[in-house]
Each structure stands twice: as C-alpha cells, then as structure tokens.
Amino acid sequence: MQIDVVTLFPQWFDWFRGQRHVANALEAGHDLRALDLREHTPLTGGQVDDTPFGGGAGMVLRVDVMDHALRAFYDTDPVELRKERRVIALTPGGRMLDDGLVDELAAEPAVTLLCGRYEGFDERIVQHFCSDAVSIGRYVIAGGELAAMVVCDAVLRKLPGALGHVDSAAEESFSVALGGDPEYPHYTRPAEYRGWSVPEVLLSGHHEEIRRWRRARSRERGASGTA
Ligand SMILES: C[S@@+](CC[C@H](N)C(=O)[O-])C[C@H]1O[C@@H](n2cnc3c(N)ncnc32)[C@H](O)[C@@H]1O
C-alpha cells in the first residue's frame, strides 16, 4: 500500500516512520511519504493560506496552493486524481473513523491524506479534490498531522508484516471476529496481586470455556458501551 500525507510539517513523520509496526510495514514493502504543501506554492514567501471571506478569526488553506501541490506531486489534475486514489481531507466534521473505515482504507492500493491547519481548508479543496472527508473524533486538534498519524497507524497495523504476530489484529476491539464488540479483558502474571485474582476460567486450560468466557465479556462490554 502507498500512503501519502500532504502537510506543512513533513518532519513530524520522521519520528512516526521509526515506530516499530510502521517500520515493519515499510520494510514489508508498504510506502509512507510526507509531502510538503509549501514546497510548490505559487505565492511569494511560502504563503499557503489567507483570511476567510466573510470575516472571522484565523486563516484558511488556499485552493490554488493545494491545486499546485497536488499537480506537482502526482503530475495530474487533482480533480482527476481522486478518481485514481482515495484523497482524504482530515476534518473534524468528516466521516468518523472506525474499524470498518480502517478496513476499507487498508484494502486500497493508494491513499492521500490532506492535513489542514489554522481554520482548515477552503471548502473547494474538499469539494473538488477529495473523495472523502474523515474525522478522528468529535473534538478539534490544532492540525491534521496527528489525525493523519492515527489513520496511518490504524491502517498500517492491519497490513501483512506490520505486527509481530499475524493474529494480533484479527481478534481485536470492534473486529468482525468479535462481532463489532470491544475486546474482552486480559490478565497476566501474577495470578494474585493485593488480593485481586485473575478469573479462574483463564487458569483452567479449557480452551472452549475460555473462548466462551471471553466472547461473553466482549458482548457485555458492547452492550454496556464501556471497555
Ligand atoms: C484547528 S483545526 C480546524 C477546525 C475547524 N475550524 C473546525 O471548527 O472544524 C485545523 C485542522 O486540524 C485537523 N483536525 C482537527 N481536528 C480534527 C479531527 N477531529 N479529525 C480530523 N482532523 C482534525 C483538520 O485537518 C483541520 O483542518
């Protein structure tokens, strides 16, 4: 899979690329590029944003700047680009990221994530250059970089070669294997600590009973909405 992140802070992704499962995914042949939006701006002084029409606080990322950048990176009109690969605007009001959307993205050969800053994107960027708008939650963070890392992290760990154990991502919270419910609780040694003991069934060695117990706890968590 090929993931591109268009950002004003490409250096943030140097650290991210070094994280174990990300590094594993890259070694396995997947690709993650951080592309500098400012590099191809047609405006003087590296300008990428401007004041909002209609007034108000903050600055808005310009549509002409994004147009130039995407053309330079992909050698194609960005209006056409979104027909060739998912181009995703990261924005608080977008489609909520969940396990289903992560699976959907992990099945794509190539994805581009656009990071906003300041007040966000000129809406024409989202309307004309993007196939999707995605949110990582109903709150606002300062820029799209951390949101892009959340998306990349969740997607890359689904890809073969990213995790040490192939089963690690199969039976996880919200996965099909758990019927969309949160994962069951885990315990490890010591079996007894400050009077808090591990559920007996987990020490029993009865695989079928353990499987049933785990599925039941998972369902309970799904029903109560807590994890
Ligand atoms: C300060 S935010 C802009 C918030 C915007 N003015 C609003 O109220 O919706 C700057 C950028 O951070 C990113 N961002 C902030 N919160 C996000 C979220 N919950 N999900 C995805 N991206 C987010 C987006 O790229 C956004 O354009």
PDBQT file of the ligand as one rigid body, heavy atoms in Angstrom, charges set to zero:
ROOT
HETATM    1  C1  LIG A 301      -7.906  23.795  14.220  1.00  0.00    +0.000 C 
HETATM    2  S1  LIG A 301      -8.464  22.618  13.072  1.00  0.00    +0.000 S 
HETATM    3  C2  LIG A 301      -9.724  23.483  12.222  1.00  0.00    +0.000 C 
HETATM    4  C3  LIG A 301     -11.041  23.342  12.874  1.00  0.00    +0.000 C 
HETATM    5  C4  LIG A 301     -12.167  23.973  12.071  1.00  0.00    +0.000 C 
HETATM    6  N1  LIG A 301     -12.085  25.383  12.130  1.00  0.00    +0.000 N 
HETATM    7  C5  LIG A 301     -13.480  23.496  12.650  1.00  0.00    +0.000 C 
HETATM    8  O1  LIG A 301     -14.010  24.129  13.560  1.00  0.00    +0.000 OA
HETATM    9  O2  LIG A 301     -13.964  22.439  12.209  1.00  0.00    +0.000 OA
HETATM   10  C6  LIG A 301      -7.172  22.541  11.894  1.00  0.00    +0.000 C 
HETATM   11  C7  LIG A 301      -7.064  21.215  11.164  1.00  0.00    +0.000 C 
HETATM   12  O3  LIG A 301      -6.812  20.179  12.094  1.00  0.00    +0.000 OA
HETATM   13  C8  LIG A 301      -7.351  18.962  11.593  1.00  0.00    +0.000 C 
HETATM   14  N2  LIG A 301      -8.276  18.414  12.597  1.00  0.00    +0.000 N 
HETATM   15  C9  LIG A 301      -8.640  18.986  13.755  1.00  0.00    +0.000 A 
HETATM   16  N3  LIG A 301      -9.481  18.211  14.438  1.00  0.00    +0.000 NA
HETATM   17  C10 LIG A 301      -9.659  17.092  13.693  1.00  0.00    +0.000 A 
HETATM   18  C11 LIG A 301     -10.435  15.908  13.861  1.00  0.00    +0.000 A 
HETATM   19  N4  LIG A 301     -11.199  15.714  14.935  1.00  0.00    +0.000 N 
HETATM   20  N5  LIG A 301     -10.381  14.959  12.894  1.00  0.00    +0.000 NA
HETATM   21  C12 LIG A 301      -9.610  15.138  11.796  1.00  0.00    +0.000 A 
HETATM   22  N6  LIG A 301      -8.860  16.247  11.578  1.00  0.00    +0.000 NA
HETATM   23  C13 LIG A 301      -8.872  17.209  12.516  1.00  0.00    +0.000 A 
HETATM   24  C14 LIG A 301      -8.039  19.276  10.281  1.00  0.00    +0.000 C 
HETATM   25  O4  LIG A 301      -7.166  18.960   9.213  1.00  0.00    +0.000 OA
HETATM   26  C15 LIG A 301      -8.276  20.767  10.395  1.00  0.00    +0.000 C 
HETATM   27  O5  LIG A 301      -8.376  21.384   9.126  1.00  0.00    +0.000 OA
ENDROOT
TORSDOF 0
